[in-house]
Amino acid sequence: MPAELAQRHCQALEGHPAMTADEITTHLARVSGWQLVSGALEKRFDFPDFHHTVGFVNALAWIANAEDHHPDLALSYGHCSVRFNTHSVGGISINDFICAAKVDALLPKRSA
């Protein structure tokens, strides 16, 4: 459940292995819209204007600093692409999924 992930905190993982492909697939089902792209978790967030995009980035930066787990960002006028991976394990870790869930929690849920 994404809410459970969002309640967790990142841990130092130096010396731990990266997640296996099966573990990544299992966890991807828990974070809506995130994809595995070139060895990182990635998701694009769309906004109506630059002001909203930068507000999102500022909130995301606060989370990243609090968790000491920093994403790569691609920022444009009305969108931001976010990429998480864990350099210390050489791939994807639980920290990436924790931060993905925390970032998702910044935005209201959209009904289908």
N, C-alpha and C positions, 0 to 999 in steps of 0.2 A: 504494500500500500504506500503511495507517495507521501502521505502525511507522516507515516512512521519514519521514512527516510529523512524528511525535512526536520524531524525532531532530533536527529542524530548529529554528531559533530565529527569533523575530520580528525584523523589521527596520523601521526608520523608513520610512514610505511617504508622507510629506508630499509633495504634488505629483504623486503617481502616480494613475492612474485606478483606479476600482473594477473588480472582475472583471465580465466580460460574463455574460449569462445562460447561455451555453454553457459557459464556464469553471466557473461555479458548479455546473451540473448534473454536469459531469465530476468535480469534487471531492466533491460530495455522495455519489457512489458509493463514495468512499474512507473515509467516516466513518459508521459504522453508526448509524442511529437519529436522526441530525441532520436537521432540516428547515429550509427557508427559510420564515420566518414574518415578515411585515411588515418586510422588509428586514434581517433578522438570522438568523443560524444559531441554532437553538433545539433543546434536548433536555431532557426531564424525566428525572430520576434518582429512583428510589424506594428507600426504606430501611425497615427494620423499626421504627425508633424515632427520636426526636429526637437522641439521642446519636450514632448513626451518621450522620444527616444533617449535623449540625454538624461531625463529623470530616471528612466529605467536603468541606464548605465550607472548612474550615481548610486542607486539602491543596490545594484549588483556588485559594485565595487565595495560597498560596505560589507556585504556578505563575504566576498572573497577575502577581504582583509581580516574579518572576524574568524574565518575558518582557516586562514593561511593557505588557501588553495585558489590559485589565480588562473582564470581562463584567458584564452586568446579571444579578442573581440574584433569584429569588422563592423564599423559604425558608418551609417549613411543617414540621409535626411529622414527617412521614414522606416528604417529597420536597423536591427542589430543582429548579427550572427554571433553566437556564443559557442566556443569550443573548449571542452575540458579533456585533459588527459593528465596522467601522473608521471612526471619525468623520473621521479625516484624509483619507480617500479618498471619503467620502460613500456608503459601501456596504460590500460584502463584499470582503475581501482574503485573500490567502494566510495572513496572520497569524491570521485567524479559524479557518481549517482546521487550522493548526499547533496552536493552543490547544485546539481540539475534540479532536484526536487525543491530546494530552497529558492532557486531562481523562479521556478514555475509558481511557487506560492506568492510571489510578488504581484501576480496578475489575477484578476477575477476569472473565475471559471466561466467558460462560454457554454451555453446549452446547445445541444445538437439539433 
